[in-house]
Amino acid sequence: MTTPRRSITILGAGHIGFAMALLLARSGDYDVLVADRDPQRLAAVAALGLPTQVAGNDDALRLAVEGRFAVLNALPFHCAVGVATLCARAGVHYFDLTEDVRSTQAIRSLAEGARSVLMPQCGLAPGFIGIVGNDLARRFDELHSLRMRVGALPRYPQGALRYNLTWSTEGLINEYCNPCEAIVDGATTTVPALEGLETFALDGVEYEAFNTSGGLGTLTETLAGKARQVDYKSIRYPGHCAILKLLLNDLRLRDRRDLLKEIFEAAIPTTEQDVIVVFASSTGLRGGHLVQDSYSARIVGTEVAGHRLSAIQLTTAAGICTALDLVAQGRLPQAGFVGQEQVALDDFLANRFGCVYGAQAHENALVCDVGCV
């Protein structure tokens, strides 16, 4: 389904913002403006032939927002509430990628009586994993457990951490340090980050998983009173969690997050050779029988219009672009707070952007043609 041409502002011209701009511009249905405070970051977007705007102060940011159909916020999580406030006042649809629980709660409050959609957490986790989790939960007459696991991992891990930076360092630290929402024995609660360590194998590869913050989005609220156990954990290669506990707990770097960010970015290389691993499993009663349903996906990067997109770029950009597309097509509410679980999994996977999750991507190829009408 095509949509009328819409005016979109993307805030943030980093790796994810670039991928969002590429996908939306290539679709032909959106007039895309990209704004960032750093002119050097805008250069790569300008090379795509897209208009750019330096937004180094509040007045410039407001000009980038007002009069647009929607704003897609790819700025750090601490910018989310301020941008969402501008959008709510201007009656502009708002989408972001934040994993920060407090920011999401604040945006939900802003959405009361809003004339436009306020839809945070539109990435991978939170984001797509919540759509998968809700789809699995709805298959049961009585849901017992729902366990969701996601990892953005290097394909060729090295060093003791066996990890490379693939996305926001600030967001990563946030996930490792903040309390994690869960449903335990039927009650909504929080559990500590880095706890709940487990190991498992998927497609012959050994992994570990442990509690991290923000991945569930609003799913604990949706499933409150409907499930016994619901949790989210990040997937890493074995040994990662033990080193993090040393850094964060024993060396107390959780109290010095700026220093931890500096250490990570100085010592851990970035990589575009990454893989996204998604695994969700649910158990419960259906027709009086105890059954289990699962979902798994392994997604690598691909080339789009001559530009190589890493797996985290591709999946994150696809998530937020799909949310925008579904609102533009009238397949989601047109005002107020919209949670990820309001998106039907079938609608997401059938979307021209969301199809990357269902395409079972292989290196250098995708079954779906990302971003094409």
N, C-alpha and C positions, 0 to 999 in steps of 0.2 A: 504494500500500500504506500503510495506517495503522499507527501504532505505539502501544503502551501509553503512557499519560501519564507523562512523565518529569520529574524535578526538575532544572532547569538553573540554573547560576549564570553570568552574564556579568560579567566583570571589566572595567570601563572603560565609562563612559557618554558617551564622545565621539560623533562623527558615526558611526563604524562600529559602536560598541556599541549606539547607538540603533537603527540599521538592523537589526542582528541581533535585538534585542529585539522589534522590530516584526514581523519575518518569523516568528519562532518563536512569539510569542504569537498571531498571526493564524492559524497553522496549527491551533491547538486541541489539539495533542498534547503540549505542553510547559508545565510550570509554571515560569515564568521569574522569577528573582530577579536584580536588577542591583545590583552593588556598585561603589562608587567612593569615593575619599578626599574628593572635592569635592562637598558637598551641592548646590551650584548646578547642577552637571552632572546630578545625579539628578532634578532637577525635571522636565525634559522627559520622562524615562522614567516618572516617577510620574504624569504627565498621561495616559499610556496606560492607567492603571489597574493598573500592575504594582508589586509590592512592591520596595522598594529598601533598601539597607543602606549606611551610611557605613563604609568599611573604611580607617580611617586608621592602623592599626597591625597588627602581625603577628597578634595575638590575634583581631582582628576579621576579618582575612583568612582565618585558619584556620576560623573559624566559618562564613564564607561558602562554604567548600569542603567541609567534612566532611559526609558523609551525602547528598551530591548524586549524581545519576547521572553528570553531566558538568559540566566547567567550560570555558567558552569565553573565552579570554584575549585581550582587546583593549587591553591595556596596552602601554606602550613596550617595545621589544625587550629592554632590559636587565632587565626584570622576568620574562622568560620562564622562566629556569632555576629561580628561587625558587618560582614558582607551580607549575611542573611537578613540583618536588620534593615540595611539599605534596600534590599530587594523587596522586603515586605512593605516598606513604606511606599515604594515606587510601583507596587503591583506587578512585579516582574517574577516569573518563575525562577526558583533557586534550586540548584543541585550541587552536592559536594561529595567529597571522598573521605570525610573525617572518620577516624576510629575513636575519637574522644567522646566518652560517655556524657560528660558534663556539657560539652558543646551541643550535643544532640538534644539533651534535655532542655537546654535554653532555647534552641531553635523550635522545639515542639511548643514551648510556651508562646513564642512569637507567632506561631501559625494560627493561634486561636483568633478567629474572625478575619484572617488574611484573605485578600482578594486573589492571591496567586498561590501556586504550589510551593511548599517548602519541603524539599526531599533530600535529606542528608544521607550519608553512608552508601553511596551508589557505586562503590568499587567492587573489589573481590571479596574481602572479609574485613569489615562488614560490607554487605552488598549481596553478591551472587550467592554466597553460602547460605544466607538467610532465606533467599528464594527457594533454594534446594531443600533446606531444612523444613520450611513450612509445607512444601509439596509432599515431602515424606510423611510429615505429621498428619496431614489430612487423609492419608490412606487408611488410617486405623479407626476402629470403633473406640478403642481405648489405648492411648499411647503410653507405653512404659518408659522408654528411653530414646533420646535423640542425641547422637554424638557427631559433632562436626569437626573436621580436621582440614587445615589448609596450610600449604607451605609454598613460599617463593624462594627457590633454592638454586644454587649454582649447579650447572650440569657437570662440572669438573671440579669438585671441591678439593681444596688444599688447606694445609695448616691444621692446627688443633681445633679451631672453631668449625672448620669445614663449612664456611659460610662466606658469601660476598654480599656487598651492599647492592641492592637492586632497586630500592625506592627510598623514601624519606627516612633519614636517620633519626630525626626528631620523633616521627611516628613510630619507628621501631622501638626506641627507648621508652616511649609512652606505653606501648603494649607490654614491655618487659617489667614495668615498675608499678602500674596502676592496678587496683583491685579488679577482679574479673567476675562479671555477672554469671549466674548459673541458677538452675533449679535442682535442688538436692532434696530427696525424699518428699517431693511435692511442694516444697517451699522455695520461693524466690530468695536468693541470698547472694553473697559475694564470697569468692574463694581467692587465696593469694596467687599472684602471678608466679610462675616458675615451679609451681607445685603440680601434683597429679601426674608425675612423669610416667610414661608408658612407652613400650617399644612394640613395633609391628613391622610386617613386611608387606609390600604391595608391588606386584609385578616383579618379584624377585629382588627388590631393593629394600635394605634395612633402614628403618626410620625410627626416630623417637618423637614424642609429642608431649607438650606440657601446657598448662594454663597460660593464656595471655589475654590482655584486656581488649574489649571493644568489638571482638569478632562477631558476637551474637546480635549486635544492633538492638532492635526493640523486640526481638523474638521471645525473650523471657517474659515480657509483658503479655504478648499475644498468647503464649502457651501456659500462663499462670493458671493453676487449677486444672490443667488438662494433661499434665505429664508428671511422671515421677522423677525423671532425671533428664536434664538438658545441659550440655556443656559444649564449650569450644576450646580447641587447643591448636597451637601452631606446630607445624611439622618441621623438624630439622633432622640433620644426620646425627647419628649417635655421638654423644660426648659434648654436644653444644651446651646443654642445660647446666651441666656441672661447672663449666667455665664461667657461665653467666652468673651463677650463684657466688662463685669466688669474687667476681668483679663487683657485683651489686651488693652482696651481703657482707662478705668478709672484708672487702676493701672499702665498703660503704659508698660506692660510687652512685648508688641510687639517690644519695643526698647531694650529689654534685653532677647533675645531668649535663651541664654545659661542658664540663671536663670530660665526661664519658663520651659525648658527641665528638669532641675534638680527638679523643683517642681512637674511636671507631673510624673516623674519616681519615685519620693519618695512617692507620695500621691495617685496615681491612679494604682490600681493593674493590672497586665496583666491577660489575660484569654485565654484558648484554647476552652472555651465553647462559641463560637461566631456564628453569622449568617450573611450571605451576603444577602442584599436586593438590587435588581436591578429593576428599573422601568423607562421606557422610553415611551413617548407619542408624537405623531405627528398628525398634522392636515394640510389639504390642499385640493386642487382640483384634482379629478381623474375622467376623462370622463365627465367633466362639473359639477360634484357633489361635495359638501363639505363633506369630510369623515375624520374619525379619525382612526389611527392604534396605537396599544400599544404593549409593550413587558414587561413581568415581570418574575422574577425568585427569588426564595428563596433557598439558598444553605447553608447547614451545613457541618461540618467536617465529616471525615470518616477514616477508617483504611485502610492503604495500606501496604501490605507485613508485617503485624505485627506492623506497626508504626502508631500511631494516628496523623493525620494531621488536624489542625484546618481549619475552612472555609477559612480564609484569606490565609493560607499557600497553601491550595488546589487550590483555584481560581487563585491566583497570579502565582504560579508555573505552573499551567496548561496553563495560557495565554502565558508565554514566551516560554514554551516548544512547544506549538502549532506553534508559529511563527517560531521557529527553524525548526520544522518538515516540515512546508510548504515550506520553502526555500530549505531544503535538498531534498524535493521531486520535486522541480522545479515548484511549483505552485505559486510562487511569483517571482518578479524580482531577478536577481542574482548579481546585483551591484547597488550602489548608495543608496540614502535615500528612505526608504520604510515607509510610514505612515500606521497607523492601518486601515484606511478606504480603503486601497488597498486589505484588506483581505475580501473575501466574507463570509458572516455569515454562509451560508450553508457549506462551506469548513471548517470553524472553528468548527462548532458543529459536523461535521462528523469525525473530527480528533480524534485519540485515546486519546489525552490529553484534547482537548477542549470539549469533550463530557460531562464533568462534569457540564458544564453550561446548557446543554439541558436535563440532566438526571432527573431534578427535585429531587435533593437528599433529602433523609430522614435520620434521625439520624441512624448512624451505618450501612447505606446501600447506595449503588449507583446502578443505572440501568446499567451504563457502567463499565467495568473493567479497571480502570485507569492504563495507562501505558503499557497495554498488546498489543501485535501485533494482 
